[in-house]
């Protein structure tokens, strides 16, 4: 079992997108941010022996980290076949422990997986398609009683996310705020390194 530092190093070594699709806001989740949210979920007992669902999995970074930390399995959903091919390559050492599914989160083929599952995801931030992050969150809250998600910070973003969670019978807890650094990969990036603040949030289903 890796410690947090080793986890971050392992995630940074994974294969990246070959040609990221700007409309899908494709970028590999940076190792430091991915390790941060995964380690918190692990310490809370929300990873070991659970099935981890990664919506918009991209290259499989969060699924890979979850399996390293003892998840029982991973379900990876993405609309892009090329991204899933990279994810398959990255996850190859865990053969038999993951499923890759091509599909649109807005019309997800997934069904609720029960109490032993957890969603850990880095959804689109809604830069190219307004409200995309809300679509991902609403779908995640249908699937598992616990959801960990990364969201771009804006003054009202937490209010919106908390409201959505409440409507679905969940409470939202901010794990922390972090700085995400992305290399210049997409056309709208004007700097060599694009830095911005993100919220790492845990959503938990309210007890009845």
N, C-alpha and C positions, 0 to 999 in steps of 0.2 A: 504494500500500500504506500503510495507516494505521499510525502508531506506537501504542503502548499507550494513551496518553492519548486520542488521537482515536478509538481503538476503543471505549473505555469510553463516551465521549460518544455515539457512534453507537448503541451498544446501549441506552443509557438513553432514547433518543428513540423506540424502537420501541413499537408499540401494545401495550397491556396487555390482560389478560382483562377482558371486560365484566362478567360475573357468575361469579367463580371458584367451582368446586364443592369444598366442604369435604372431602367423602369422598375426592376425588382429590388433596387437598393442593395445589391449584393456586395458583401464584404465579409471577410473572415473575422469572426469575433476575436479581438485581441486576446492573447494568452493571459495577460494580467487581469482583465475584466472577467473573462470566463472562469479563471481559477478562483476569483473572489466570490462570485455567486455560487459556484459549485462547492467550494469549501464551506461556505455558510450553510448550504443545504445539507451537506454531509454531517456537519457538527450537530445539526438539529435532528438528525436521524431520518432525513427525508430522501436519502440516496441508497444506502446499503440495503440490498435484497429487495429493492423496489423496481418496478418497470418505469423507466424514464421516457417521457414523450417529448420530442423536440419538434415543434411546429415551425416550418420554414427553416429546416435544419441546415441548408446550405452545404458546406463541406464537412459537416458532422462533428464540429469541435466540441459542442456541449455534450453530445452523445458519447463521444470518445472519453471525455473527462469523467462522465458519470460511470462508465464501465470500469475505468481505472480505479474509481473509488468504491467499487463493489456493488454496483447496480445489478439486478438480476437480468435485465435486458433493456434494450432501447428500441423505440419505435420512432423512425425518422420520416417526416412528411415534407415534401418540397414539390413545387410546381415545375421545377427545371430539371430535366433529365441529365443535363451535363453536370449540374451541381451534385446530383445523386451519384453519378459515376465517380466524382472526386471523393464523396463521402464513403463510397464502397471501398475505395483504395485506402483511405485513412483508417477505416474501421476493420480492415482485413484481419488484424491479429485477433479480433473478437468473433471470428467466424461462428455462426450458429447462435449468437447472442443478440443480434440486431435484425430488424426488418426495415427495408427502405421502401417507401410508398410514394408514388408519383401522384400528386393531387393538389387541388386548390383548397386552401384553408377555408375560403368563403363557402365552399361546397364540400366540406371535409367528409371523406368516407369513414372516418373513425367514429366509434361509439364509446360511451362511458366505460372505463376500464376497471372501476372499483376502487376500494380504499387503499390498495397497495401500489397505486401509481402516482406519479408526480410529473407535472409539466415543467421543464426547464427550457426556456426559449429566449431568443434575441430577435423579436419581431421587427419588420420594417418600421421605420420611425414615422412614416406618413409624409415624407418629404416630397416624393413623386406622386403618391396617391393618398390624398388627405383621408385620415381616419383608418388607414390600414392597420395601425397598431391596435385600435379598438376592436377591429374585426378579429384579429388574432387573440386578443385577450378574451373576448366573449366566447370564442370557440374553446379556448383552453379551460375556461371555467366550467364548461359542460363536461369535461373529460375526467378530471381528477380533483380530489379534495384539497390538494396543495399545488400552487403554481408559483414558480420563480420566473421573473421576467425582467428584461432590461429595456428601459425606455429613455428616450432623449428628454433631457430636462427642459422645461419651459415653465414660466411663472404659474400657469394654471394647469399644467399637465397632471400633477398629483391629484388635484380636485376632480378632474375628469375621470381619472383611473379609479379613484376611490368611489366615485358615484356609480360607475359601471359595476364595480365589485359589489357594492351594496345592493344594487338591483338584482344581482345574481345570487345573493345570500352569502357573500364572502366579505371578509375584512382584509384590509391592506396594511402592511407594515413595511416601512422603508428600511431596508438592510443598511444601506449607505448611499452616498453619492460618490461617483467615481469619474475620473477623466478618461475618455476614450480617445485614443490616437489612431488615426487611419492614414495610411500612405495614399498619395495621390493616385487613385485608380479610376475614378469616375469623372465624367466630363464636367460635372458641376463643381468639382474640387478645384479651387484656384491656388491652393498652397501645396507645397511638397508634403507637408504633414498637416492634416486637418484634426484639430483638437476641440472637443466639446464635452459638456457635462452630461452624465447619464444617471438615472435613478435605478438602483437594484432593489426590486420590490418582491416581497413574499405575500401571496394571497392565500388565505386559509378559509375553508368553508366553515360557516358559523354552526355551532352546535344547536340542535333543535331541542 
